[in-house]
Amino acid sequence: MKATAVLVDTNIVLDVLARREPFLVAAQRIFDLSAEGEVGGYLCATTLTSIQYLLRKRAGAAAALRSIRELLSLFAIAPVDQAVLIAATNNAMKDFEDAVLLEAARRVKANVIITRNVKDFAHSDIPALTPAEFLALP
């Protein structure tokens, strides 16, 4: 893999947890690469809060917490603090959530953002790739 540190967007996590086809296989491979230490996989801290909220509504509080614990065992966390949020407010991106994710990726020196919303990061200094695009890298 070319990238040593990747920040995985919330939509990829949901692809795995909700077993969403046709995205599941490539998204699961990203999880596996992180678990195996082939890449330094990161999740933005806000991803965990979003995932817990969505899963709690769908599967209940206990199941949501089990999923959060599993994610914490597979990925490192890109912190979101005041500096990240201030930088996101000064970022020209249209979507604040994406700006926070980008700033968190910068904080951990991620080489790639893995997302299905590549167009949202068109002007990012960190390349955004779909899981399939990332997996195709030499």
C-alpha positions as CSV (number, residue, x, y, z in Angstrom):
1,M,0.0,0.0,0.0
2,K,1.2,3.5,-0.8
3,A,-0.5,5.2,2.1
4,T,0.6,4.4,5.6
5,A,-2.1,6.4,7.4
6,V,-5.7,6.5,6.3
7,L,-8.6,8.3,7.8
8,V,-11.8,6.3,7.1
9,D,-15.0,8.3,6.7
10,T,-18.2,7.5,8.5
11,N,-19.9,6.2,5.4
12,I,-17.4,3.4,5.0
13,V,-17.9,2.4,8.6
14,L,-21.6,2.3,8.0
15,D,-21.1,0.2,4.9
16,V,-19.4,-2.5,7.1
17,L,-21.7,-2.3,10.1
18,A,-24.9,-2.2,8.0
19,R,-23.5,-4.7,5.5
20,R,-24.4,-2.4,2.7
21,E,-24.1,-3.9,-0.8
22,P,-22.4,-3.4,-3.2
23,F,-19.9,-1.6,-0.9
24,L,-19.3,-4.2,1.8
25,V,-16.4,-6.2,0.4
26,A,-14.1,-3.2,-0.3
27,A,-15.0,-1.5,2.9
28,Q,-14.4,-4.7,5.0
29,R,-11.0,-5.0,3.3
30,I,-10.1,-1.5,4.6
31,F,-11.1,-2.7,8.1
32,D,-9.0,-5.8,7.7
33,L,-5.9,-3.8,6.5
34,S,-6.2,-1.6,9.6
35,A,-6.6,-4.6,11.9
36,E,-3.6,-6.4,10.3
37,G,-1.5,-3.3,10.7
38,E,-1.0,-3.0,6.9
39,V,-2.2,0.6,7.2
40,G,-2.5,3.0,10.1
41,G,-6.3,3.2,10.2
42,Y,-7.9,6.2,11.8
43,L,-11.5,7.2,12.5
44,C,-12.4,10.8,13.3
45,A,-13.6,11.1,16.9
46,T,-17.0,12.5,15.6
47,T,-17.5,9.3,13.6
48,L,-17.8,7.3,16.8
49,T,-20.5,9.6,18.2
50,S,-22.4,9.5,14.9
51,I,-22.2,5.7,14.7
52,Q,-23.3,5.3,18.3
53,Y,-26.3,7.5,17.7
54,L,-27.4,5.8,14.5
55,L,-26.8,2.2,15.8
56,R,-28.5,2.9,19.1
57,K,-31.7,3.9,17.3
58,R,-31.5,0.9,15.0
59,A,-30.1,-1.9,17.2
60,G,-30.3,-0.7,20.8
61,A,-27.8,0.8,23.2
62,A,-25.9,-2.4,24.1
63,A,-25.3,-3.3,20.5
64,A,-24.2,0.2,19.7
65,L,-21.6,0.1,22.5
66,R,-20.4,-3.3,21.3
67,S,-19.8,-1.8,17.9
68,I,-18.0,1.2,19.3
69,R,-15.7,-1.1,21.3
70,E,-15.0,-3.1,18.2
71,L,-14.1,0.0,16.2
72,L,-11.8,1.2,19.0
73,S,-10.0,-2.1,18.8
74,L,-9.5,-1.8,15.0
75,F,-8.7,1.9,14.5
76,A,-6.8,4.7,16.2
77,I,-8.8,7.9,16.8
78,A,-8.1,11.3,15.1
79,P,-8.9,13.8,17.8
80,V,-11.3,16.6,17.4
81,D,-10.5,19.4,19.7
82,Q,-10.9,23.2,19.7
83,A,-8.0,23.7,17.3
84,V,-9.5,21.2,14.8
85,L,-12.9,22.8,15.0
86,I,-11.5,26.3,14.6
87,A,-9.5,25.2,11.5
88,A,-12.7,23.6,10.1
89,T,-14.6,26.9,10.5
90,N,-11.8,28.6,8.5
91,N,-11.8,25.9,5.8
92,A,-13.5,26.7,2.5
93,M,-15.3,23.4,2.3
94,K,-19.1,23.7,2.1
95,D,-19.9,20.9,4.5
96,F,-18.7,21.5,8.1
97,E,-18.6,17.8,8.9
98,D,-16.3,17.1,6.0
99,A,-14.1,20.1,7.0
100,V,-13.8,18.6,10.5
101,L,-12.9,15.2,9.1
102,L,-10.2,16.9,6.9
103,E,-8.7,18.8,9.7
104,A,-8.7,15.7,11.9
105,A,-6.9,13.9,9.1
106,R,-4.3,16.7,8.9
107,R,-3.8,16.4,12.6
108,V,-2.8,12.7,12.4
109,K,-0.9,13.3,9.1
110,A,-3.1,10.9,7.2
111,N,-2.0,10.2,3.6
112,V,-5.5,9.4,2.3
113,I,-9.1,9.9,3.3
114,I,-11.1,6.9,2.4
115,T,-14.7,7.8,1.5
116,R,-17.5,7.2,-1.0
117,N,-18.0,11.0,-1.1
118,V,-14.8,11.7,-3.0
119,K,-16.2,14.8,-4.7
120,D,-16.7,16.4,-1.3
121,F,-12.9,16.5,-0.9
122,A,-12.1,17.7,-4.4
123,H,-10.1,20.6,-3.1
124,S,-8.5,18.8,-0.2
125,D,-4.7,18.7,0.1
126,I,-5.1,15.1,1.3
127,P,-6.3,12.8,-1.5
128,A,-9.7,11.2,-1.1
129,L,-10.3,7.8,-2.6
130,T,-13.0,5.2,-2.5
131,P,-12.2,1.9,-0.9
132,A,-11.9,0.3,-4.3
133,E,-9.6,3.0,-5.6
134,F,-7.4,2.7,-2.5
135,L,-7.2,-1.1,-2.8
136,A,-6.2,-0.7,-6.4
137,L,-3.1,1.3,-5.5
138,P,0.2,-0.6,-6.1
